[in-house]
Amino acid sequence: MENLIYLDHAATTPVHPKVRQAMTIYFTDYYGNPETLYSAGIVAREAIEDARGKVAALINCDPSEIVFTSGGTESDNWALKGTAFAHQKKGNHIIVSQIEHHAILEPCHFLEKHGFEVTYLPVDSGGLVNPDDVKKAITPKTILVSIMHANNEVGVIEPIEEIGKITKAANVSFHVDAVQTVGNYPVDVKRLGCDMLSASAHKLYGPKGVGFLYIRKGLRIEPLLHGGGQEGKKRGSTHNVAGIVGLGKACEIAMTEMPPAMESESVLRDKLIKGVLERIPITRLNGHPTRRLPNNVNMCVEKIEGEAMLLCLDMNRICCSSGSACTTGSLEPSHVLLALGIPVEIAHGSIRFTLGRTTSEEQINYVLDVFPGIVERLRRMSPIK
Ligand SMILES: *Cc1c(COP(=O)(O)O)cnc(C)c1O
């Protein structure tokens, strides 16, 4: 994809060349099933354990606390349903925020159909959950709190450490969807004080279809996949060996590439935000102005549709995303923007650029060159006045 200006890293990231290189041999030579006893299997098993060590090092836990999954959606589903089924004798109440990813919200809707009760906490206009609200929502029936580390749409970073102290004092399990942060923003499970944490390889320059769930030692959750005895009987299914190797490599690379990337991305992020606000009238930034991911720019451009902007930007080889979700087959704007209190008609004009490790200043300058013209043209044609 030559000349592509890829600014949708919150949706997925390209596979790092070194990740791809590390994976290849597990397709060609070392294809043995890691559960077998002969040497071809042992090589694969060792590769998995090596990857587990690298993942654990990145988030500061013991390798035995990492279970490999098929990605963020499975990890989130597992944390919720696995806790619900393991602790339903203790209680049936779960607390999440209104701005969680669908991989959290949909399992909640499912559990509500099966006798569980879910509290969906509101957020403030910046997208922040108030830790006091978590405290007030906990009842003797509460078995789980699940709050995301950073939001995938507006990039707001939640007060996880404060919430972790509250759940610990109340003896309630705490799950964190860290799919947007692991490998892109510092994650230390000890500091965050969580019991479970989800991540996905394809959001950190690894392959799609593989991720992990951190489960604190001693915490009991029911398996989601019953089958063979893989992953210490926690998750049946033959290991995705190459995928796991890729995830491990991506975590190892993140140790060195993440700090400088955060630095350069935040400079370019601020340049893009400032440029859009200066060059395009009636625009606004969505989400907290400072407590946000270094790579996230989410703005509303009033009087036009996000989808229209997205398609025009695509014609200029710029990839980004919009929070007005015709993509999901509905005309409702994103639940996240609405939870921030953004009026429906304004939320329809949202556009999200998420930068990455290879985003350059030239690319941002190019966006700032073409974007105002696109908006002007669309506004002239727009029926919304
Ligand atoms: C991408 C994403 C997911 C889903 O992860 P997959 O690996 O794509 O299933 C879950 N939560 C958040 C916050 C995400 O950004």
Ligand as a Chemical Component Dictionary entry (heavy atoms), coordinates in Angstrom:
data_LIG
# 
_chem_comp.id                   LIG 
_chem_comp.type                 NON-POLYMER 
_chem_comp.pdbx_formal_charge   0 
_chem_comp.three_letter_code    LIG 
# 
loop_
_chem_comp_atom.comp_id 
_chem_comp_atom.atom_id 
_chem_comp_atom.alt_atom_id 
_chem_comp_atom.type_symbol 
_chem_comp_atom.charge 
_chem_comp_atom.model_Cartn_x 
_chem_comp_atom.model_Cartn_y 
_chem_comp_atom.model_Cartn_z 
_chem_comp_atom.pdbx_ordinal 
LIG C1 C1 C 0 -9.893  -3.645 19.247 1  
LIG C2 C2 C 0 -10.471 -3.641 20.609 2  
LIG C3 C3 C 0 -11.083 -4.786 21.150 3  
LIG C4 C4 C 0 -11.269 -6.052 20.340 4  
LIG O1 O1 O 0 -10.045 -6.708 20.100 5  
LIG P1 P1 P 0 -9.967  -7.802 18.907 6  
LIG O2 O2 O 0 -8.628  -8.426 19.080 7  
LIG O3 O3 O 0 -10.058 -7.019 17.634 8  
LIG O4 O4 O 0 -11.075 -8.750 19.085 9  
LIG C5 C5 C 0 -11.557 -4.727 22.443 10 
LIG N1 N1 N 0 -11.438 -3.609 23.176 11 
LIG C6 C6 C 0 -10.850 -2.489 22.709 12 
LIG C7 C7 C 0 -10.724 -1.300 23.580 13 
LIG C8 C8 C 0 -10.357 -2.464 21.400 14 
LIG O5 O5 O 0 -9.797  -1.357 20.934 15 
# 
loop_
_chem_comp_bond.comp_id 
_chem_comp_bond.atom_id_1 
_chem_comp_bond.atom_id_2 
_chem_comp_bond.value_order 
_chem_comp_bond.pdbx_ordinal 
LIG C1 C2 SING 1  
LIG C2 C3 SING 2  
LIG C2 C8 DOUB 3  
LIG C3 C4 SING 4  
LIG C3 C5 DOUB 5  
LIG C4 O1 SING 6  
LIG O1 P1 SING 7  
LIG P1 O2 DOUB 8  
LIG P1 O3 SING 9  
LIG P1 O4 SING 10 
LIG C5 N1 SING 11 
LIG N1 C6 DOUB 12 
LIG C6 C7 SING 13 
LIG C6 C8 SING 14 
LIG C8 O5 SING 15 
# 
